[in-house]
Amino acid sequence: LERKLGPLTWARYNVAEYDTVLQRALDDGQTIYTGAFQKFAPKLGAGKSHLNHLWLLEAMMGDNMLAQLEECRYMADAFDVIYKYPGSGDFIAFQLLMNLSYTPILNFSENDFVVAGVGACEGLKKCFGPPPARKGQSINFHDCGPSIIRWMAETQASHFARLGLKPALLGAEKRPMTMVDVEHTLCAVHKYTRARAKGAAPKGGRFTPRSR
């Protein structure tokens, strides 16, 4: 897009021009999406995925999403702003929230709020077993998972000591795991145990690094 249209700014945005460039890239056999992470899957009436995403971008800009996020006092409020858009969901909204937290737009702590995604819920089940029923009502990790993840983050030092393991200190600052780190780790537990299980079919493709 930059090679064909120059700097990408909202003032110069034109959906027809973007659509033309991306469609030509597809027609030439180029890949315009990455498989490295999950994305919004909005169904806004276009027959092409990239056009649906452009329309989603227009909806976000039209709602002044940036101003809404900047006004949020809590991370949970910012999550609600993102969650309302078509094609979102718990996992995707939380991942976009985390990505925005790495920018100057948001400045929340990773211990403020967490969502237990499907993979993390499966990881919790493998670590602790299925949650017990309470007064005849079934409990799922989607509901109680955030509380368990908070407990795991807050008590991690005692468990590393109890098990005789070296604490997982992350980054140059050697910080403890945050709630978000724990959520991602639980998801990795599910992935790796599934990959090691005898006869388990791999979900999705394997990542193969290649030069640009």
Buried (B, 14 or more C-beta within 10 A) or exposed (E): EEEEBEEEEEEEBEEEEBBEBBBEBBEEEEEEEEEEEEBBBBEBEBEEBBBBBBBBBBBBEEEEBEEBBEEBEEBBBBBBBBBEBEBBBBBBBBBBBBEBBEEEEBEBEBBBBBBBBBBBBBBBBEEEEEBEEEEEEEEEBBEBBBEBBBEBBEEBEEEBEEEEEEEEEEEEEEEBBBBBBBBBBBBEBBBEBBEEEEEEEEEEEEEEEEEE
